[in-house]
Amino acid sequence: MERELALEFARVTEAAALAAARWVGKGNKDSADEAAVTAMRVMFDTVSVDGTVVIGEGEMDEAPMLFIGEKVGLGVPPAVDIAVDPLEGTTIVAKGMPNAIAVLAVAPQGSLLHAPDMYMNKIAVGPEAKGRISLEAPVKENIQEVAKALDKSVSEVTVVILDRPRHETIIEEIRSAGARIRLISDGDISPAVAAGYGNTEVDILMGIGGAPEGVITAAALKCMGGDFQAKLRPENDEEKQRCKEMGISDINKIFTIDELVKSDDAIFVATGITDSFLLKGVRYSKRRAITETIVMRSTSGTIRHIQANHDLNRKPLFKDNRIKLKMD
């Protein structure tokens, strides 16, 4: 993929973030999500790719746009798989809490795992700990290996995990190992990607979260040289059948980062909506808005931070009737 596409995709996540940010703290997660999805879909119409949504808002009969299988872009080469989460953290935005982002991942056609919408057990680390983690290993062993890789004591290692009843056992194991914990309410992409940096105070992400988000996370960590492993967690026969329909015959398989993202030519882009481990959220000044976006390419390993100052009076997306940004 041409490197110029990375900036085009940044405009896509910026639009979604700007749309969703208007709903921060207003208690209406559905409207926030609708705004982000609509803005992202409109902006995709300007991007020079022949894109197919492989991870999106659901099946065609469940979502009006950005549904799985939908074609996006101008319909010109390159042909690419696109994984999107226009608003990761709908509840976060509704409550005005940290850690909401607009995010996407792109790779050549056939490269991204078509992950079904179900739970996935995950572990994510940065480049220094690549090859030293395993979902099959005890929690304590993984933490000790990461501590060695980072030249830290175990007591200095920070593990991020979703604050859920299903994680009670693993939280006790982390504490027993002596590591620090940062509990989050929602949105595990941002902290998992933050583990790829050396200065974010996030060393490991562990636990069970969404499978689609796992593939997007894997794309980011592949760009950064980090490591990620995952295992699907279907909860019933219907979800097991869904796995088979999407070409996953072994539901006990542990996926490596290279199986989740098969190509070495991947792009990851995220824009902050509220402040997170990774990015600052949207900030307003009169009719202007400032966004912070991270753009990564796996071919070069380049990571760019883009701070954009938007004149909202000149944004067609926010002026005409192509997008409905309903406000209370």
N, C-alpha and C positions, 0 to 999 in steps of 0.2 A: 504494500500500500504506500502511496505517495505521502511524504511527511506533511504536505500541505493539508491533508485531510484532518490531521490532528486538531488544527485550529478550527476547521469547520465543525467538528464534533464538539469543541469547546463552546461554540455559539449555541449548540443544541442544549447542552446542560445548563448554560447560563440562562436561557429562556425559561426552562423548567423551574430553575431556582427562583428567578424573579417573580414568576407567577405564583409559586407556592408560598413565597415569603410574605405575601400580602395577607396570608391567613394565620400567621404565627400568633398563637395564644388566643385565637378566637373560638376554640372549642368545636370546630367543624372540620374533622379530618377528611370527610368525603369531598367537600368542596375544595380543600387544599389539594387533594390528590387529582381531582378532575382538572383543576387549573394547570397543574404540572404536566399531566398527561397530554392535554390539549396543546399546550405551548410546545412541548417536545415534538409532538407529531407534526405540527405546522412547520417547525424549523427543519425537520428531516427532509421536507420537500425541496429544500435549497441545497442539499448536499449531493455532490457528484459521485454517487455509488449506486450499485444495484444491490440493495440491502434486503435481507430477510430477517424478520424478528424471530429469533429462536428461544429467547427468554423475554417475556413481557408481562402484560397485564392479565393474561389468562387465554382461554380458548376464544375463538371467533364469536361464539354465542354467549360468551361471558363478558366481553369487553368491546366497546365500540371502536377502539383504536389501540394501536400498539399491541395487538393480539398476536399470539403465536402463529407464525406463517404469513403475517402481513408483509407486503412489499413496501419498502420505504426508500427514499432517495429519488434521484432523477432517472434511475433505471439505466445508468451507463456503467461500464466497468470502473473499478473492480467489483466482482460479486463477493459479498461479504455476509457473514453471520453477525447479527447484532443482538446483544443482551442489554436490556434496559431496566432501570428502576427510576422512573421519573421523580418519585418522592420516596426515598427510603427513610421511613420514620413518620408515617401519617399521624400517629398518636403524639409523637414528639412535637410536631408542628402545632397540632391542636392545643397542646398544653404549654407551648412556648418553652420547651426544654432543649438542651443541647443535643447535637449529634445527628441532625437531619441533613441529608445531601441529595442532590440530583446526580445520577451516575449512569454510565454506560460503558460497555466493552465491545470491541469490534475485532474480528479476525477473519481471515479468508474463509470462503464458503466451506462448510464441513468441518471446521476446526473446533467449534465450541460444543461441549456436551449439552445435549438437549435435556436439561435437568427438569424433572417433573416438579410440580409445586407441592412439596412436602418437606419434612424435616430432614436435616443432614447433620451428622456429627462431624466436627471440624477441628483442625488445629493449624494455626498459622504462625510463621516466624519470619524474621528477616534474613538477609543474605548470610550473615555470620553463622547462623545455625542451620543452614541448608544441609540436608542429608543426615541430620542428627535427631530428628523427631519421628515418631511413629504412633499412629492411632492404636496399635496393638500393645504398645508399651504402657506400663503404669504411669499415672500422672506424675508421681514423684520422680521417676526416671527421666521423663521428658523435661521436667523443670531443671533437674540437675545437669542434663546435657546442654540445655540452653544457657545455664549459668556458666558452664565451662567455656562455651563458645563465645560468650560475651565478656569473659573475664570478670564476672561478678560473683559475689556470694549469693547463695540461694535466697537469703533474706532481702537482697536488693532486686530480685527479679519480680516484675509486675505482670500478673496474668489478668486479662480482661475476660469477663464472662457475663452473659445475660443473667439478670436477676430473676430466676424462675424456679418454682418448686422442683422441676425435673433436674435441677443442678445441685440440689442439696448435698448429695454424696460427693460429687466432684469438688464442690467448694470446701467441704471438710478435708478432702485429700490434699487440696492445695494448701490449706492452712496448716495441716499436719506436716507437710513438706517444709514449711517455714517461709513460703513465698508471700508476696503482697498480692492483694486482689483489688481490682477496680470493677465494681458491679455496674452494669448499664441496664437501662430500662428497655431499650429497643435499639435497632440499627447496628448490626455487627460488622458491616463492611468497613466503615471508617476506622474503628480500632484495629481491625485485622490488617488493613493497609498501613496504618500507623506503625505496626510492629516491624515493618520493613525499613523504618528510619532508625537512626541511632540516637535521636534526641527528643523522642516523643513520650518517654516514660511508659511505653507499652512494649513489652518483650514477647508476649505470647497471647494469642487468642485461643480459647478452648471452649468446647461446649456444643450444644445442639441449637441450630438456627435454620433458616430457610435454605433449601437447596439452590434455588435460582441465584440468591445472593452469594452462595458459595462459588459458583462459576465466575461471577463478576469479580469476586475477590481474588480468585486464582489468576485471572488475567492481569490484575494489578501486580500481584506478587511475582508473576513471571516477568513482567517488565522490569521489576526491581531486583531480580535475582534471588528472591526469597523462596520460601517453601510452604507448601500447603497440601494437606491430605484430607480426604473426606470419605464418608460412608453414608449412604442413604438410610433413612429411618422410616420406612413405610409403616403406618399404624393400623392398616386394615387390608383386607383382600382387594378392595377397590384400588388402593394406592399401589399394591403389588402388581395388579394388572396394568395400571398406568405405566409403571416402570417397563414392563414388557412391551407395551405399545410404543414406547419411545426408544426401544432397542436396547434396554438394559435387562439382560437375562439373569445376571447374578446380583441379587439384591444385597448380598453380603460382601461384595467387592469393595476394597479400599482403593479409591481413586487417587492417583498421584497428580501433581500439578500438570504434568505433561499429558495426562489422559483427559483432564478437564479442559485444557487449552492445548490442542495438538500442534498448532503452528507456532513458529518463533517470530511471526509477524503479527503482533497484537497491539492494540491501542486501548488504553484505559483513560477515561476522563471523568472527573467529578467536580461539581461546584457546590460550595457550602450554602446551606439555607439558614441553619442556625449554627452557632459556633460548635466545633467538634474537635476530636483528637487530631484531625487532619487539616481542617480549613476553618477560616472565619466565615460567619454567616453573612447574609445580605445586610448592608447598612444603607440607610436613606439620608439624603440631604436635599431638602426642597424637592424638585422634580428630578433628582438624580439618584442613582443607586450604585453602590460599589459591590462588586462580586469578587470572590477569590476562587480560582479554579486550578486544579492540578491536572496535567496532561503527561502521559507516559507512553513511550514506544519501546517495545521489546527488542526491535532490531538494533537500535542504537543504545538502549539503556538510558536515554535522556529523560529527565524528569523536569518539567517546566511548571513554575507557579505563575499564573496569570492574574494580575489584579486589573480589573476593568472598571472604568467609571462610565456608567450608562446615562445618557440624556433620555429620560423616559418620554419626553415630548416628541422625540424623533424616532421612537420605536413603533413601527407600524403594528407590531404585535399587540401593543397596548393602546392603540388609538382607533383602529377600525373594528369591524364586526367579524373578522375571521376567527376570533377567539373570544369565548365568553368567560370573563373573569368576574363572576357574580360576587358582589360584596353586600354584606348585611347593612 
